[in-house]
Amino acid sequence: MWIMEWLNNRVADVAAFAESIDWSKVASLFVYDGQNPLMFNTGLFLFLFIGFMWIYRLLAHREALRIGFVILFSLYFYYKSSGLCFLLLVVVALSDYSLGRLLGRLSRKGLRQLCVLASMVVNLGMLCYFKYTNLLLGTFADLTHQPFEPLDIVLPIGISFFTFRSLSYIIDLYRRQMAPVTSFRDYLFYLSFFPPLAAGPVVRAKDFVPQIHRPLDITPALLGEGLFLVMCGLIKKVVISDYISVNFVDRIFDNPMLYTGFENLMGVYGYTLQIYCDFSGYSDMAIGIALLMGYRFKINFDSPYKSGSITEFWRRWHISLSSWLRDYLYISLGGNRRGTVRTYLNLFITMVLGGLWHGASWLFVIWGAWHGLMLIIHKLYRRIFPVAKNYRAGHFRHFLNVLLTFHVVAAGWIFFRAPSLDIAGQILTQIFTNFRPDAIPAFVSGYAVIFVALVAGYLLHFAPHRWSQWLQRELSWSPLVVKAAILALVLFFVLQVRSSELVPFIYSQF
């Protein structure tokens, strides 16, 4: 009898526990919420990722199950961030995997070109529909003086990134720079792999696919490097980028005429820091999470504001995209093989299209054209005043070059961030006609925390690279309990300063 009584008590305990659970919250884990998409800087992702890594490590020596588990989690991650748009990713994977297998069997150039064209129609056609339909229709309506109501088209998060990744695979196959992937499972794993899915970097198949079947070997050095990058990314995104955005930058760009020229200039400096910390913060987290899983991506940002020229800036900023545009657009247009004038035109077209890639706005086109023009001016200058290969600028000259390049880049960010051309004009007008240096003390005292955040952010950016290498090395070789304690402290600090509302990653909108 006591056994039956014990069983009844246990059943009653389970029933009471089940009744205490808020099943609506449990159900919400599996349903897309457009107001709260799943991103790296959410508490839900941290909770899910801990569980994911526990299962992932249990499957360390069971390759097929591990790969299948990562694919399922990646598709779940994309569903929770973009809803049913995750089906678009599956369609692209099916399409380009099939075209890739076909490319591997074809030898005739014309037929191979048709495969590439088919991939471009699928990827770029889908990209154009979601990103540029309203821009094109609105522009046509303006030219014909017709009324226009924008279509209700929701842009899937990260669509530009996974379409570019898939296109690079097809083009590399066409150029015979890699062999076709022979398993659809492997290709879906590559295309859906969740760390770079929402906002890059643009990982290429020839760099990633060979890593899929390597034995899982997460060394202490790899673990330390991954944790260091994740923590750096969180601090960049939440502590610096989100804070100065919500409390200062957004206010300036919403109504610049309410502020002095100096405050507008600080707003431009603030956004220049914000977009770097936001985007490089995501890249750091994506690269760090991939390292924790045993996969290595190439660096995506290399202290870009330390650049001494606009050409160097584009070697350091969003390296995966700038190299993609160079290898698949600039070179395809002819690169520098068709004379000086054509080289400059190809460069300008590449940058304009790179600007348009960021979104359906003529302001992005202006931003791209600005960078294209600055790159041409720099190349013309170097053509007129060539520099010896062993030439090294002095410290002061290098400082001036960095200062000039920084302000050229910052000027471009005005058009990138401004909601309209009028607002961009107002910011420039205030800076050049109503600077008011007497407002500096009031700004420093009134926006003391913002001022400290700006100074701290730029000091960290311009700090010697060896400092971060030393911190990373020390974390790598510290005991696991020390790693866990440092991570807990960083998470606690991030939670204390984070905004009450989720601030999405800037580049997840592109």
N, C-alpha and C positions, 0 to 999 in steps of 0.2 A: 504493500500500500504506500509506503513512504516513497517508493520510486515514482509511482503515479502522481503523488502529491508534488514531488520535486519537479517532474516534467510539467505539470500544470502551472506551477509557479514560474518556470522558465518561459513558457508560452505566454503567460500573462505579462512578464517583463518585456518580452519582445513586442507584444501588442502595444504596451504602454509606450515603449520607445518609438514604435512606428507612428503612433498617434501624436507624439511630441514633435515629429519632423514636419517642417513646412514644405510639403511636397511641391507646392508651386515654385519655390526657389530651386528645388532639385530639378524640376522640369525646365526651368529657365536656363540651366546649364546646356541644354540640348536644343534650345530655340534661339534663332537669331534675333537680336534686339538692335535695331538701327540707331537707337539713341545711345547705346552703350556697346559699341563694337569691341571685340577682343583685340587688345594690342599689348605690346611688351610692358607698357607703363601702367597696367591695371593690376589690381590685387588678385583678380580672378586668374590672370595668366600665371602669376607667381604660384598660386595654389595648384593649378593644373600642371605646371611645369615640374614641380616637385614630384607629383605622382607619376608624370611621364618619365622622368629620369630614373625613378625607382624601377619601373617596369623595363625601361630601356636597358638598364644595367643587368637585370635578371636575364634578358635575352641576348647578352653580350656574345655568347658562343653559339647562338642559334640564328644564323644569318637570315634565312628566309623569313622567319617569324619577326625578326627585328626590322627588316626592311618593310614588311607588310604593316607592322605596327606604326612605323614612322609615316608611311603614306596615309594611313587612316587618321592619325593625329593631325597631319598637315592639312588634309581636306577638311577635317573638323575645324581647325584653326581658321582656315580661309572662309568656311561657312559662317563661323561666329563673327568674322570681321566684315563679310560682304554678302551674306545670305545665299540665295540660290545662284548667285553669280559664280559660285565655285564650279558649277557645271561648265562654264565657259572655259575654265582651265582644263577640264577633262577633255573637252572638244578639241582644244588646241593640241593637247598631248596626243590624242588619237590621230589627228590630222598630220602633224609633223612627224610623228613616229612612222606612220605609213609612207609618207613622202620620203623620209630618210631611208627606209628600207628599199624603196624604189630607186632612189639616187645611187645606192650602193650597187645596184644591178645594171644600171644604164651606163653606156659608154658614149653615145652620141650627144654632142654638145647641145644641139637644139632641144632634145628631149629633157636633158638635165636642166636647161634653162627654164623649160616649162614647169618643172617641179618647183624650182625656186619661185617662179611667178605665182604658182598656185599657193605656196606658203605665204607669200606677200599679200595676196588677195585675202586670204583667211585672217592673217594677223593684223595687217594694216587696215583692212576693211572693217574689222571689228573695232579696232582702236579708233578709227575715224568716226564710226557711228557713235560710239559712246562719248568721245571727247569733242568732236568738231561739228556735229550736226547742227546744233543750235547756233554756233558761231557762223557757219556758212549760210544758214537760212536767215539769220538776223542781218548779216551783211547784205545779202541779196534784197531783203525787205527794205533796208535803209537806202540802197541804191535806186530802188523802184518806188520809194515813198509809200510802201504798203505797211499796214499794221502787222505786227508779229507777236505771237504769244509763244514763248519758249516751250518746247516739248518736255514732258516729264521724263527725262532720261537720267537714271541714277548711275553715276560713274563707279564701276567696281574698283575697290581699293587695290592698288598695285598692278593694274592691268598693263600699264606701260612696261613694267619690269618683266613680267613673265612672257609677254609677247616678244620683247627684245631678246630675252634669253633663248626662246624657241627659234627665232629668226637667225640668231647667231649660229645655232646648231646646223640649220639647213645650209647656210652660206659656207660654213666650214666644211661641210660634206661636199658641197659643190666645188670648193677649192681644193678638195682632197687633203685637207689638213687633219682629218680624223676619220676613223671608220664608223659606220652606222652602229647605233645601239641595237643589239639583237633581241632585247627583251623589253616588251612594253612596260613591264613592272619597273625596270630600271629607269626608263625614260620618264615615267610618271613620278618616280622617286625624285629624279633630278629637277623636274619642272615644278613639282608641288612642295619641295623641301621648304619647310615653313620659316626658318630664320630670315632668309632674304626675301620672302614672298611679298610683303606689304610695301617695302620701301628700299629694296636693294640690299647689297650691291648687285650689279648685273653679272651674275656668275655664269661663266661659259661652260658648255658641256665638256669641251676637251680638257678643262681643268678639273671639273668635278666628277664626271662619270668614272674615271680611273680609280677614284677613291672609294667608290661604293662597295666594292668587294674586298677591300683590304681588311685584314684582321683588326678588330677593335682593340686599340692599345692607347688608353688615356693615361699618360704618364703624369707624375706630379707637376712637371714643368708645363705640360699642356693644360692641366687643371688650373694651375695658378694663373697662366696667361689668360685663359677663358674667363675666370672669375674677375680678374683685374679689368678686362675690357667691359664686362657686364656692369661692374660697379662704376667705371668711368662713364659709360653710356648713360646710366641712370642719373648720375650727378649732372652731366651736361644737359640732359633733357629736362629733368624735373627741377633741379636746384637753380640752374642758370637760365636756360631757354624759357621755360614756362613762366618763371617768376617775372623776368623782365618783360615778357610779352604781355601778360595779363595786367601787370601793374604800371606799365609805362608805354611800351612801344605801340600797343593797339590804340591807346588814347591819342597819341601823336598822329598816327595814320588815319584815324577816324575823322579828326578835325584839326588839321595843322594850323589854321588861322587863329586858333585860341592860344597858341604858344609862340614864344619868341623864336627868332632864328636860331639862337644857341640851343634851345630845347628841341627844336626840329633836328638840328645837327646831332644832338645826343640820341634822338629817336632813330636816326639813320645808323649811327654807330651801334645802337642797341639792336637793331634788326640785323645788322651785319654779323654781330656776335650770336644773336638768337638763331639765325638760320644755320650757321655753322654748328652750333652746339646741338640743335635739334636733329639735323641730318647726320652729322658725324656720330651723334649719340646713338641713333638707331643703328648705324653701320657698326659701331663698336659692339652693341648688344648682339646684333646678328652674327658678327664674326665670333664673338665670345661664346654664344650659345652653340654655334657650330663646333667650336673647339671642344666644348664640354661633351659633345657627342662624337668627337674623334675626327672631324672634318675641318680642313683648313681652307679659308678664302684668302685672296690677296687683299692687301691694304687698300682702303677706299679713300682715305683722307690723309694727307701728309703735311700737317701744319700749313695750310694754303696761304694764310695771311703773312707768312714769312717770305713770300715770293718777291723776287727782285724785278720781275717783269710780268706782263699779262700772259706771255707764253708759258713761263714757269708756273704761274697760277693754275693754268689748265692742265699742267702735269701733276698738280698736287690736289686739285679739287675734284671730288666725285670721279675718281680715277677710272672706275669701271665704266661709267657712262662716256666720259671724254675719250677713252681708248676705244669704246664701241663705235662712237661717231667717227673717229679717225679711221678705224679698220674697215668698217662696213659702209660708211657713207662718203667720207672725204676721199678715200682711196678709190672707191667705186666711181666717183665723179671724175677721176683722173689724177687726184692728188697733186703732186708737184712735177708731174711728168710731161706737161704740155705747155711749158713756158710760164714766165713770171705772172703775166696778167691773168691767165687761166688759173694759176695756183691761188692768187688772191681771191678770184671769183669763187673758186671751189671752197675756200676757207670761209668766205662770207656766207655762202649758201648753207654750209654745214652748221654754222653757228645760228643762223636764222631758223633753220629747221630744228636745231637743238633747243632753241627758245620755244618754238611752237610745240615741241614734245611735252613741255611742262604744262600746257593747258590751252584751252580755247579762249585766248584773250590776245588782242593786238598788243597789249603791254608786254607779254612774253616775247612777242616778235620783236618789239623795240629793244628789249633786254638782250635778245640774241644778236640783233643787228649792232648794238653798242659794242658787244664783245668781239663780234666779227670785225668791226671797224678798228677797234683798238689793237687787235692782233695784226691786222694789215699795216697799221701805222708803225707798230713795233718792228715788224719784218722789214718795212721800208727803211726805217731808221738804221737797223742793223746792216742793211744792204749798202746804205750810203756811208755809214761809219762802222765798218767791220771790226770785230774784236778778235785779237789773237787767242788761240786755243788755251794758251797758258796764262792768259790775263786774269788777274784777280783784283776786283775792285777793293779799294780801301774801305775801312769800317764806316767812315762818314759817307762816302759815296754809296755804299751798299745800303746804309740807313735811309738815304734820300730816295734810292730806287724802291725800297720796300714801302716807304711812306707814300710815294706817288702811286705805286701799284695798288696799295690798299685803298686809296681814295678813288681811283678809277673803278675798282670793284664795288666799293660802297655806293658810288653814284649809280651804278647799274642796278643795285638792289632796290633803289627807290622805285624804279619802274616795275620791278619784279613784285614788290609788296603792295604798292599803291592800288586801291580799288578802282581808280579811274585816272585818266590822263590829267584831268583837272586837279585832282589831289596831288599828283606828282608835281605839277606845275606850282601849286601853292607851297609845297615843301621847299622847292628850290627858290621860289620868290622870297619866302620868309628867311631863308638862310642868307641870301645875298642882299636883301634890302632891310631886314629888321633883325640883325644879329643880336644886338643888345648885350655886350659883354658884361654890363653891370648886373645882369641876371644870373651870372655864374654863382656867386655866393648863395643866392636864394635857392638855386637848383640843388647845390651840394647839400644844403641844410634840409630843404623840403623833400628831396628824394635821396636821403642819406643811404638807405639800404640799396636802392637801385644803383647809386653811384658806386658803392662798395662792390656790388655784384658785377658791374661793368668792368671795374678795375681788376677785380680778382679773375674774372673770365679771360680778359686779355693777357694778364700776367701769366696765367696758366698756359695759354696758347703759345706765348712767345718764350716760355721757359725752355731751357736746353733739353733736347730729346733724351739725353743720358739720364736726366732725373727720373723720367717715367720708366725708363729701362731698369734703373736701379730699384724702384718701387716694385715693379713687376717681378724682378728676379728675387727680391726678398720675400714677396708673397708666395712665389712658386715653391721655395724651399722651406717655408714655414710649416709646422705641423698642421694636420687637418683641423684640429680644434681651434687653432689660431685663425685659419682661413674662415671657418664658420663664424667665429666671434666678430671678425672684421666685417664680413658680409652682413651679419645681423645689425651691427652698428650703422653701416651705410644705409640699410633698409629702414631702420628706425629714423635716421636723419632725413631721408627722402620723404617718408610718410609725414614728418612733422612740418615740412616746408611746402609740400605739394599743394596745388590749387584744389579747392573744393570740387571743381568741375574738371572732367577729363579734357585735357588739351591734346587733340590728335597730332600725330607727327605730320609736319608740313608736307613731306614728300609722299606720304601715303595717299594724298589727294591727286597725285600725278600719275 
